[in-house]
Amino acid sequence: MSAYRELGREISNWGRWGADDQLGTLNLLTPERRVAALRAVRDGISVPLGLRFDADGPQGSIPGRTNTIHVMTRTGMTSPEPSGFVFMDDLVVMPLQTATQLDALAHVAYDGLLYNGVSVETVTADGASHGGIETMAAGIHSRGVLLDIARWRGVDRLAEDDRITAQDLSAAAADQGVDIGPGDCVLVRTGWMQVFTQDHDGAHYLSVEPGLDLTAARWLADRDIALVGSDNWGIEIAPWPDSDDIHPVHCVLIRDVGMPLAEMLDLDDLAIQCAARGQWDFLFSCQPLPVTGAVGSPIAPVAIL
């Protein structure tokens, strides 16, 4: 048995919240925890964590994923009504997983099964009938914690083949003096987003990445984390260094644990704000588009300090 399959069995949440559950670790976001998360707001500073959705985004090398196409259907040159009134309108064409995005629990399967043991055949050309993004319509609003691994290692950005282990996560949290507990949303900064935002090299940004390994996945599951996000494109180190496995951290966290992933976050401004304040927790707020049957969604998350 492969290492990730064995780990997945050990930390599986299947059946924990019932045989029909579609929320996974978002069940941990109780009203009490949402209220408690407000205590992390000290100054009311809102920091956006998402990329802009436009034609200059990072996509281009992943088949089927393009950058946003924005078209005006009515402009300021549209003939006005007799009263002089004129309105503008537009439309957007984009994959639901482009730029900053959230993975639903129907996004990943292996051995023919999705989260909670549901058949992968429930995802058809019409969409996902189980674990689609619309199940997250209440949004993700909880205490967020930034673990700035790049800062902890003393670099602007991690190297493309750097892995982040459970030991790294624990050490960074201890160095920052921040506790992490059930229902928290953990954001891991690698600095890798700078390859796109500073080097303007979307192709390289999407070809490799530093990120979490399986020990880090267990660390998150053991602490009952509600969501994990990062500034890379796929949360985990890629390509996977130990075998021919494809996205084993995705497999374990989404399919076995039931944990949604927030990808391509821009965490640099948040890291500056947190370091200046010596405050590494905040209110994290993220709202996906409730597209029925979709397996992911663009998001515009914010951290409120």
Long-range contacts (C-beta under 8 A, 24 or more apart in sequence): 2-243, 2-245, 2-248, 3-214, 3-242, 3-243, 3-245, 3-248, 4-214, 4-245, 4-248, 4-249, 4-251, 4-252, 5-110, 5-111, 7-214, 7-217, 7-218, 7-252, 7-256, 8-251, 8-252, 8-255, 8-256, 8-257, 9-256, 10-218, 11-217, 11-218, 11-221, 11-222, 11-252, 11-256, 11-257, 12-256, 12-257, 13-221, 13-256, 13-257, 13-258, 14-115, 14-116, 14-117, 14-256, 14-258, 15-116, 19-116, 20-116, 21-116, 21-258, 22-105, 22-115, 22-116, 22-130, 22-131, 22-132, 22-135, 23-105, 23-135, 23-136, 23-258, 24-105, 24-115, 24-116, 24-257, 24-258, 24-259, 24-260, 25-224, 25-225, 25-226, 25-227, 25-257, 25-258, 25-259, 25-260, 26-136, 26-140, 26-226, 26-227, 26-260, 28-182, 28-183, 28-224, 28-226, 29-140, 29-141, 29-142, 29-183, 29-226, 30-183, 33-142, 33-143, 33-182, 33-183, 34-141, 34-142, 36-143, 37-141, 37-142, 37-143, 37-144, 37-283, 37-284, 38-283, 40-143, 40-144, 40-281, 40-282, 40-283, 40-305, 41-282, 41-283, 41-304, 41-305, 42-277, 42-279, 42-305, 43-277, 43-305, 44-304, 44-305, 45-273, 45-304, 45-305, 46-302, 46-303, 46-304, 47-269, 47-270, 47-273, 47-282, 47-302, 47-303, 47-304, 47-305, 48-266, 48-269, 48-300, 48-301, 48-302, 49-100, 49-187, 49-229, 49-265, 49-266, 49-267, 49-270, 49-301, 49-302, 49-303, 50-99, 50-100, 50-265, 50-266, 50-299, 50-300, 50-301, 51-99, 51-100, 51-264, 51-266, 52-99, 53-92, 53-94, 53-98, 53-99, 53-298, 57-98, 57-99, 57-202, 58-99, 58-196, 58-202, 58-205, 58-206, 58-233, 58-264, 59-95, 59-98, 59-99, 59-202, 59-206, 60-202, 60-203, 60-206, 61-202, 61-203, 61-206, 61-207, 62-206, 64-95, 65-95, 65-97, 65-98, 66-94, 66-95, 66-98, 67-94, 67-98, 67-99, 68-92, 68-93, 68-94, 68-98, 68-99, 69-93, 69-94, 94-298, 96-133, 96-289, 96-291, 96-294, 96-295, 96-296, 96-297, 96-298, 97-263, 97-295, 97-296, 97-297, 97-298, 98-298, 99-264, 99-298, 100-262, 100-263, 100-264, 100-265, 100-266, 100-298, 100-299, 100-300, 100-301, 101-262, 101-263, 101-264, 101-296, 101-297, 101-298, 101-299, 102-133, 102-136, 102-140, 102-260, 102-261, 102-262, 102-263, 102-286, 102-288, 102-296, 102-297, 102-298, 102-299, 103-250, 103-254, 103-260, 103-261, 103-262, 103-263, 103-295, 103-296, 104-128, 104-131, 104-132, 104-133, 104-135, 104-136, 104-260, 104-288, 104-294, 104-295, 104-296, 104-297, 105-131, 105-135, 105-254, 105-255, 105-258, 105-260, 106-130, 106-131, 106-132, 106-295, 107-250, 107-254, 107-295, 107-296, 108-247, 108-250, 108-251, 108-254, 108-255, 109-255, 110-251, 110-255, 113-255, 114-255, 115-254, 115-255, 115-256, 115-258, 116-258, 123-295, 126-293, 127-292, 127-293, 127-294, 127-295, 128-293, 128-294, 128-295, 129-293, 131-295, 132-291, 132-292, 132-293, 132-294, 132-295, 133-288, 133-289, 133-290, 133-291, 133-294, 133-295, 133-296, 133-297, 134-290, 134-291, 134-292, 134-293, 134-294, 136-260, 136-288, 136-290, 137-288, 137-290, 139-285, 139-286, 139-287, 139-288, 140-185, 140-226, 140-227, 140-260, 140-284, 140-285, 140-286, 140-287, 140-288, 141-283, 141-284, 141-285, 141-286, 142-183, 142-184, 142-185, 142-226, 142-227, 142-283, 142-284, 143-183, 143-184, 143-185, 143-281, 143-282, 143-283, 143-284, 144-184, 144-185, 144-186, 144-187, 144-281, 144-282, 144-283, 144-284, 144-303, 145-173, 145-178, 145-180, 145-184, 145-185, 145-186, 145-187, 145-280, 145-281, 146-187, 146-189, 146-267, 146-270, 146-271, 146-274, 146-280, 146-281, 146-282, 146-303, 147-172, 147-173, 147-176, 147-178, 147-186, 147-187, 147-188, 147-189, 147-280, 148-172, 148-176, 148-189, 148-267, 148-271, 148-274, 148-275, 148-280, 149-188, 149-189, 149-190, 150-189, 150-190, 150-191, 150-271, 151-189, 151-271, 151-275, 152-176, 155-191, 156-191, 156-194, 157-190, 157-191, 157-192, 157-194, 157-195, 158-190, 158-191, 158-192, 158-210, 159-210, 160-192, 160-208, 160-209, 160-210, 161-208, 161-210, 161-237, 161-241, 162-190, 162-210, 162-237, 163-210, 163-211, 163-212, 163-213, 163-237, 163-241, 164-188, 164-190, 164-210, 164-211, 164-212, 164-213, 164-216, 164-237, 165-213, 165-215, 165-216, 166-215, 166-216, 166-218, 166-219, 167-215, 168-216, 169-216, 169-219, 169-220, 170-219, 176-280, 177-278, 177-280, 178-280, 178-281, 180-223, 180-225, 181-223, 181-224, 182-223, 182-224, 182-225, 182-226, 183-224, 183-225, 183-226, 184-223, 184-225, 184-226, 185-225, 185-226, 185-227, 185-228, 185-229, 185-262, 185-284, 185-286, 186-220, 186-225, 186-227, 186-228, 186-229, 187-228, 187-229, 187-230, 187-262, 187-265, 187-267, 187-270, 187-284, 187-303, 188-212, 188-228, 188-229, 188-230, 188-231, 188-235, 189-230, 189-231, 189-267, 189-268, 189-270, 189-271, 190-230, 190-231, 190-232, 191-231, 191-268, 192-231, 192-232, 193-231, 193-232, 193-264, 193-265, 193-266, 193-267, 193-268, 194-268, 197-266, 197-268, 205-233, 206-233, 208-238, 208-239, 209-233, 209-234, 209-236, 209-237, 209-238, 210-237, 211-235, 211-236, 211-237, 211-238, 211-249, 212-236, 212-237, 212-249, 213-237, 213-249, 214-248, 214-249, 214-252, 216-249, 217-249, 217-252, 217-253, 217-257, 220-253, 220-257, 220-259, 221-252, 221-253, 221-257, 221-259, 225-259, 226-259, 227-259, 227-260, 227-261, 227-262, 227-284, 227-286, 228-253, 228-259, 228-261, 228-262, 229-261, 229-262, 229-263, 229-265, 229-301, 230-262, 230-263, 230-265, 230-267, 231-264, 231-265, 231-266, 231-267, 231-268, 232-263, 232-264, 233-263, 233-264, 234-263, 235-261, 235-263, 262-286, 262-299, 262-301, 265-301, 270-303, 273-305, 274-305, 277-305, 279-305
